[in-house]
Amino acid sequence: MSEKITFKELVDLIAEQSKQSHASANSFVHELVKIIESGLKTSGSVSISGFGKFELRWMNERSGIHPQTGEEITIPAQNKVVFKPFKALREEINKPYSFLKNRLISGEYEAIPAGFDEEMASESGKSGTATPNRDTFHDSPKDQSLPTVDELLIIHDNPHFSGGKSLTQMDSSIAMPPPIALPDEDKIAVEVQKAGTFKWSYAAAIIIALIAFILLFYMMSNTTEPDITQAPAQSEQLLVSPESPAEITENDITDPEAPMVPDPDPVVDTDDADLPVQTEFTTEVYSVEPGQSLWSIAESRLGNPYLWPLLYHLNRDILDNPNQLPEASDLNIPSISNPDNLNSFEREQVALGYFSLYEWNRTNNPDEARYFLWAVGVFSPEILDSPPSQPDPDDLAFARNR
Amino acid sequence: MNYSELINRLSDRTGNSSEKTKDILGDAIDVLTRQLMDGKGVSIPNLGTFGTRINPEKKVYNPHYDAYIMVPRKRVVEFTPASGLKDDVKFIGGEDE
């Protein structure tokens, strides 16, 4: 807790809200405090609906050390006043982080403790300073960030699949053993080493790779013919642009072929241009009021605070630091039809916004930058495959694998 | 003491109707909650200090899954009782608990 307001300010705010004088609000709060105290004395607990419960907790006698003299002393048994916030208050307070969910650390992570723990430690170390930026990205639906095993298999079974040059990246961040071929084991070892996440699992990775390799051979020989019927949608898409796998739909964010793509930019660009959709936002001008942030404006005007990079992107001429809004500046606010279901143009623009943020953070906040790049891929894998400028290769690998 | 007892006593003391008292108390809680949401703390004399704190991400064991779970970081309410209140209630009815 960094800032505090004074009791007088609090009473003023209460007086304003309940439309009464400062004096009566003041005496109200003082009466409340007295009643809470007497309630604690008589019954040991006081609940205030919608807020929480004050109660006494009996602490048994225990031994402690005097903080000044260092002597061992006995702390007598006594009551302690505790405040238990009710659910409504807890949820309200935790709102900025409410989208963070528990994550199960699977047995596979347990098998690779060394690297993983290091990563966890460094992440939780950072979390103390808690920039909300980073949290922004945990919001996306899970199914977008991880392809299911079935999807991987479909890609796999496809005869056009040119032979998994790049799944090492996937292996190095997620210990999921998808049955994908690995042509060159030495290469994996090098890649894994670079990623620096596992030290224990080279052997496991190589074994998995061998099994996968054999499996793929087996499947290739069995399914060369029936494939086309098995995955018609997929092959249709591949027929459109057999050489540019970037065209595979959004669902395949972690498409194992994708890492090969960044080079053929022009092809992808022209394809995008052909799409007969919206190409411009209708915007209105909005002047910033003191105390507002891009986040809060996005929340109130666009209906979804996570779209704030869009505002940044559309107002690059005014804004440099996304965390500082010049007061009384006029922003262009786009109109979004449905914030919960963006069309492809809107997704692309939001992705470009995240990309701008990525570039800004790369120079100003290099540790967090990669999360923005990852968000680019969440909103539009196409932009991630053909970025406006070349991102850092490590960040790109992170963004693809997340 | 539950909420309705609190309201009764509060309305007796302030001379307002219990409806009015509920409204004012609701407003007071609203104001306080909003301050806490903005990350601001406030001290109330004779009661204590309210504030918020961010608990960092932590790893806990979940026996149901027999696995470890990352619990994400979380913002929680902190309350430190005022020393006057603490001393007043220190030795009340403790023995029978």
Chai-1 contact restraints between the chains, C-beta under 6 A:
chainA,res_idxA,chainB,res_idxB,connection_type,confidence,min_distance_angstrom,max_distance_angstrom,comment,restraint_id
A,M1,B,G41,contact,1.0,0.0,6.0,A-B,restraint_1
A,M1,B,G51,contact,1.0,0.0,6.0,A-B,restraint_2
A,M1,B,T52,contact,1.0,0.0,6.0,A-B,restraint_3
A,E3,B,K40,contact,1.0,0.0,6.0,A-B,restraint_4
A,K4,B,G41,contact,1.0,0.0,6.0,A-B,restraint_5
A,I5,B,Q35,contact,1.0,0.0,6.0,A-B,restraint_6
A,I5,B,K40,contact,1.0,0.0,6.0,A-B,restraint_7
A,I5,B,V42,contact,1.0,0.0,6.0,A-B,restraint_8
A,L10,B,V42,contact,1.0,0.0,6.0,A-B,restraint_9
A,L13,B,V31,contact,1.0,0.0,6.0,A-B,restraint_10
A,I14,B,A28,contact,1.0,0.0,6.0,A-B,restraint_11
A,I14,B,V31,contact,1.0,0.0,6.0,A-B,restraint_12
A,Q17,B,D27,contact,1.0,0.0,6.0,A-B,restraint_13
A,Q17,B,V31,contact,1.0,0.0,6.0,A-B,restraint_14
A,S18,B,I24,contact,1.0,0.0,6.0,A-B,restraint_15
A,S18,B,D27,contact,1.0,0.0,6.0,A-B,restraint_16
A,F28,B,T14,contact,1.0,0.0,6.0,A-B,restraint_17
A,F28,B,I24,contact,1.0,0.0,6.0,A-B,restraint_18
A,E31,B,R13,contact,1.0,0.0,6.0,A-B,restraint_19
A,E31,B,T14,contact,1.0,0.0,6.0,A-B,restraint_20
A,V33,B,N46,contact,1.0,0.0,6.0,A-B,restraint_21
A,V33,B,L47,contact,1.0,0.0,6.0,A-B,restraint_22
A,I35,B,R9,contact,1.0,0.0,6.0,A-B,restraint_23
A,I35,B,L10,contact,1.0,0.0,6.0,A-B,restraint_24
A,E37,B,L85,contact,1.0,0.0,6.0,A-B,restraint_25
A,G39,B,M1,contact,1.0,0.0,6.0,A-B,restraint_26
A,L40,B,V89,contact,1.0,0.0,6.0,A-B,restraint_27
A,K41,B,V89,contact,1.0,0.0,6.0,A-B,restraint_28
A,K41,B,I92,contact,1.0,0.0,6.0,A-B,restraint_29
A,S43,B,M1,contact,1.0,0.0,6.0,A-B,restraint_30
A,V46,B,M1,contact,1.0,0.0,6.0,A-B,restraint_31
A,S47,B,N2,contact,1.0,0.0,6.0,A-B,restraint_32
A,S47,B,Y3,contact,1.0,0.0,6.0,A-B,restraint_33
A,S49,B,Y3,contact,1.0,0.0,6.0,A-B,restraint_34
A,G50,B,I29,contact,1.0,0.0,6.0,A-B,restraint_35
A,F51,B,I29,contact,1.0,0.0,6.0,A-B,restraint_36
A,L56,B,V89,contact,1.0,0.0,6.0,A-B,restraint_37
A,W58,B,G94,contact,1.0,0.0,6.0,A-B,restraint_38
A,W58,B,E97,contact,1.0,0.0,6.0,A-B,restraint_39
A,Q78,B,K90,contact,1.0,0.0,6.0,A-B,restraint_40
A,N79,B,V89,contact,1.0,0.0,6.0,A-B,restraint_41
A,N79,B,K90,contact,1.0,0.0,6.0,A-B,restraint_42
A,N79,B,G94,contact,1.0,0.0,6.0,A-B,restraint_43
A,V81,B,P81,contact,1.0,0.0,6.0,A-B,restraint_44
A,F83,B,F79,contact,1.0,0.0,6.0,A-B,restraint_45
A,P85,B,V77,contact,1.0,0.0,6.0,A-B,restraint_46
A,E92,B,T33,contact,1.0,0.0,6.0,A-B,restraint_47
A,I93,B,L36,contact,1.0,0.0,6.0,A-B,restraint_48
A,I93,B,T52,contact,1.0,0.0,6.0,A-B,restraint_49
A,I93,B,R75,contact,1.0,0.0,6.0,A-B,restraint_50
A,I93,B,V77,contact,1.0,0.0,6.0,A-B,restraint_51
A,N94,B,K74,contact,1.0,0.0,6.0,A-B,restraint_52
A,N94,B,R75,contact,1.0,0.0,6.0,A-B,restraint_53
A,Y97,B,R73,contact,1.0,0.0,6.0,A-B,restraint_54
A,Y97,B,K74,contact,1.0,0.0,6.0,A-B,restraint_55
A,Y97,B,R75,contact,1.0,0.0,6.0,A-B,restraint_56
A,L100,B,P72,contact,1.0,0.0,6.0,A-B,restraint_57
A,N102,B,I69,contact,1.0,0.0,6.0,A-B,restraint_58
A,N102,B,V71,contact,1.0,0.0,6.0,A-B,restraint_59
A,R103,B,M70,contact,1.0,0.0,6.0,A-B,restraint_60
A,L104,B,A67,contact,1.0,0.0,6.0,A-B,restraint_61
A,L104,B,I69,contact,1.0,0.0,6.0,A-B,restraint_62
A,I105,B,Y68,contact,1.0,0.0,6.0,A-B,restraint_63
A,S124,B,P56,contact,1.0,0.0,6.0,A-B,restraint_64
A,S124,B,E57,contact,1.0,0.0,6.0,A-B,restraint_65
A,S127,B,P56,contact,1.0,0.0,6.0,A-B,restraint_66
A,S127,B,E57,contact,1.0,0.0,6.0,A-B,restraint_67
A,S127,B,R73,contact,1.0,0.0,6.0,A-B,restraint_68
A,G128,B,P56,contact,1.0,0.0,6.0,A-B,restraint_69
A,A130,B,I54,contact,1.0,0.0,6.0,A-B,restraint_70
